[in-house]
Amino acid sequence: MFGDSATALTIIFIILAAGIGAFVRKRSRDKCLRDFERNMVTLEQTSGKTIWGRLRVENTGLEFMYPEKHKDQQGHEEASYILYKYEYPEIQAVVRFHDELSEPHKKEREKELKRTYHPGPWRRLKRRILNVFRTVRDSVVEIINLLVSQAKKATPAGKVLTSQDKYVSQMKQELMASAGTSFEPLLERYIGHKVVLEMIKGDKILEYCGVLKEYTAEFIEIMNVSYAVKPDQPTRTADLVVPRKLGLIRHLAE
């Protein structure tokens, strides 16, 4: 009898773990990076290497689609560049220059900037509601731990549940991985305002003034800055996604 229950529960937990994992992986793309999806962007790496292409964002990494194929030094034809998630520490910035966007994307970007800068009451209310849900989501793992611990005290159900620790742990790990937005009260109050971003670039600390649009656990997104990838290049209007380990909001600029 116990064996039949354990087998049935194992099957249920395998299905739940697979379903939760698939859902979480689809939803766990970084929001800052996702805002630049399908736009022409420049990937600037800490090594100084740059890649230019149309951005595709997946939960496992980024792909930059070249406008046209080109041959590398070995004579291979290349159509895109893939940056895997474990290579994110190599990112200096993802840059979206305004003058490199298509006309439809320029219009979309201008609308988004207007909505972002000094957002209205409805947009602020919507964000507050989302932050409440994010806070609740961050507590889901603790709630699951409590429920599982209580359930294990029951007999014989507790013995059956104990035998499924592998799948319970897998589901908890998937849920923890989905908590990509770390609520930051210091940043939250300045969403939609002009701020000064300090960026560590090589051995220098540079400042850029723009509108803070979004932040996640790993990145900060700032719009409408004057930016140049190389010091000898002229600055142009751009939007930036910068790793939080290299960039921080230092000042309110209005």
C-alpha positions in Angstrom: 0.0 0.0 0.0 2.8 2.4 1.0 4.7 1.5 -2.1 1.7 2.3 -4.4 1.3 5.7 -2.7 5.0 6.5 -3.0 5.0 5.6 -6.7 1.9 7.7 -7.4 3.3 10.7 -5.4 6.6 10.4 -7.2 4.9 10.7 -10.6 2.9 13.7 -9.3 6.0 15.4 -8.1 7.9 14.8 -11.3 5.1 16.3 -13.3 4.9 19.3 -10.9 8.6 19.9 -11.0 8.7 19.7 -14.8 5.7 22.0 -15.2 7.0 24.6 -12.6 10.4 24.5 -14.2 9.2 25.1 -17.7 6.9 28.0 -16.6 9.7 29.6 -14.5 12.3 29.3 -17.2 10.0 31.0 -19.7 9.3 33.9 -17.3 12.8 34.4 -15.9 14.3 36.5 -18.7 15.8 39.6 -17.2 13.4 42.5 -17.6 16.0 45.2 -18.3 17.5 43.1 -21.1 14.1 42.2 -22.4 13.2 45.9 -22.9 15.9 46.0 -25.7 14.7 42.8 -27.5 14.4 43.0 -31.3 16.3 46.4 -31.3 19.7 47.0 -32.8 22.1 47.2 -29.9 25.8 47.2 -29.1 27.2 44.7 -26.6 30.2 46.3 -24.9 32.4 43.8 -23.0 34.8 44.5 -20.2 37.6 43.3 -22.4 36.9 46.2 -24.9 35.3 43.9 -27.5 32.1 45.1 -29.1 29.3 43.2 -30.9 26.5 44.9 -32.9 23.3 43.2 -33.8 19.6 42.7 -33.3 19.0 41.4 -29.7 17.2 38.2 -28.9 16.8 37.5 -25.2 16.4 34.0 -23.7 16.6 32.9 -20.0 19.9 31.1 -20.9 21.6 34.0 -22.6 21.6 36.6 -25.4 21.9 36.4 -29.2 23.0 39.3 -31.4 21.7 38.8 -35.0 24.0 40.5 -37.5 22.3 42.6 -40.2 24.3 40.5 -42.8 26.6 37.6 -42.7 30.4 38.2 -42.6 33.5 36.1 -42.6 35.8 35.8 -39.6 39.6 35.6 -39.8 39.4 31.9 -40.4 37.0 32.4 -43.3 33.9 31.1 -41.5 30.6 32.8 -42.3 28.9 34.1 -39.1 25.4 35.3 -38.8 25.1 36.0 -35.1 26.9 36.1 -31.8 25.7 34.1 -28.7 26.6 35.2 -25.1 25.7 32.6 -22.6 24.3 33.5 -19.2 27.4 32.3 -17.4 29.3 34.9 -19.5 27.2 37.9 -18.2 30.1 39.0 -15.9 31.9 40.0 -19.1 29.2 42.6 -19.9 30.2 46.2 -19.6 27.0 47.5 -21.0 24.3 46.8 -23.6 23.8 50.0 -25.5 20.8 51.0 -27.6 21.7 54.1 -29.7 18.7 56.1 -30.8 20.0 56.8 -34.3 20.5 53.1 -35.0 16.9 52.2 -34.5 14.4 51.7 -37.3 11.6 54.3 -37.6 9.0 52.1 -35.9 11.4 51.3 -33.0 12.3 55.0 -32.7 8.6 55.8 -32.2 8.1 52.9 -29.7 11.2 54.1 -27.8 9.9 57.7 -27.7 6.5 56.6 -26.4 8.2 54.5 -23.7 10.5 57.4 -22.7 7.4 59.7 -22.3 5.6 57.0 -20.2 8.7 56.4 -18.1 9.7 60.1 -17.3 7.6 61.4 -14.5 5.0 58.6 -14.7 1.3 59.3 -14.0 -0.6 58.1 -10.9 -2.0 55.0 -12.7 1.5 53.8 -13.8 2.8 54.4 -10.3 -0.1 52.5 -8.8 0.5 49.6 -11.2 4.1 49.4 -10.1 3.2 49.4 -6.4 0.8 46.5 -7.0 3.5 44.6 -8.9 6.0 45.2 -6.1 3.5 43.8 -3.6 3.3 40.6 -5.7 7.1 40.5 -6.1 7.4 40.7 -2.3 4.9 37.9 -1.9 6.7 35.8 -4.5 10.0 36.2 -2.6 8.3 34.6 0.4 7.0 31.6 -1.5 10.0 29.5 -0.8 9.8 30.1 2.9 6.1 29.3 2.9 6.8 26.0 1.0 9.5 25.1 3.5 7.1 25.6 6.4 4.3 23.6 4.8 6.6 20.8 3.9 8.1 20.7 7.4 4.6 20.5 8.9 3.4 17.9 6.4 6.4 15.6 7.2 5.2 15.4 10.8 2.1 13.6 9.6 2.0 9.8 9.4 2.0 8.0 7.0 1.8 10.9 4.6 4.9 12.4 6.1 7.0 9.3 5.2 5.8 9.4 1.6 6.6 13.2 1.4 10.0 12.6 2.9 10.8 10.2 0.0 10.2 13.0 -2.5 12.8 15.4 -1.1 14.6 15.4 -4.4 11.6 16.8 -6.3 10.6 19.2 -3.6 14.1 20.7 -3.6 14.0 20.9 -7.4 10.7 22.9 -7.3 12.1 25.2 -4.6 15.2 25.9 -6.6 13.2 26.8 -9.7 11.1 29.2 -7.7 14.1 30.8 -6.1 15.7 31.2 -9.5 12.6 33.1 -10.7 13.0 35.8 -8.1 15.0 38.0 -10.5 13.8 41.4 -9.2 15.4 42.4 -5.9 13.2 45.1 -4.5 15.4 48.1 -3.7 13.7 50.9 -1.8 16.5 53.4 -2.5 16.1 52.9 -6.2 12.3 52.4 -6.3 11.5 56.0 -5.4 13.6 57.3 -8.3 12.0 55.2 -11.0 11.0 57.7 -13.8 13.3 60.5 -12.5 16.6 61.8 -13.9 19.5 60.3 -12.0 23.3 60.1 -12.3 24.7 56.7 -13.0 28.3 56.0 -11.9 29.9 53.3 -14.1 33.2 51.6 -13.5 34.9 51.4 -16.9 38.4 50.0 -16.7 40.3 52.0 -14.1 37.9 55.0 -14.3 34.6 55.9 -12.8 32.4 57.7 -15.4 29.1 59.5 -14.8 26.0 59.5 -17.0 22.8 61.4 -16.5 19.5 59.9 -17.7 16.1 58.6 -16.7 16.0 55.5 -14.5 13.6 53.1 -16.1 14.1 49.8 -14.4 16.3 47.6 -12.2 16.6 43.9 -11.5 18.8 41.8 -9.3 21.6 41.9 -12.0 21.1 45.1 -14.1 20.1 48.7 -14.1 18.3 50.3 -17.1 18.7 54.0 -17.8 17.3 56.0 -20.8 18.3 59.1 -22.7 22.0 59.4 -21.8 24.8 60.9 -23.9 27.1 58.0 -24.5 30.1 56.9 -26.5 31.5 53.3 -26.4 35.1 54.6 -27.1 36.6 57.8 -25.6 37.6 59.1 -29.0 34.1 58.7 -30.4 31.4 61.5 -30.3 28.6 61.0 -27.8 25.2 60.0 -29.0 21.7 59.7 -27.4 21.4 56.1 -26.0 19.7 53.9 -23.5 21.9 51.6 -21.3 21.6 48.4 -19.5 24.5 48.1 -17.1 25.4 45.3 -14.6 24.8 46.4 -11.1 28.4 45.3 -10.1 29.7 48.0 -12.5 27.0 50.7 -12.3 25.1 52.3 -9.4 22.7 55.2 -9.1 24.6 57.9 -7.1 22.6 61.1 -7.4 19.1 62.4 -8.1 19.6 64.8 -10.9 16.4 66.9 -10.7 
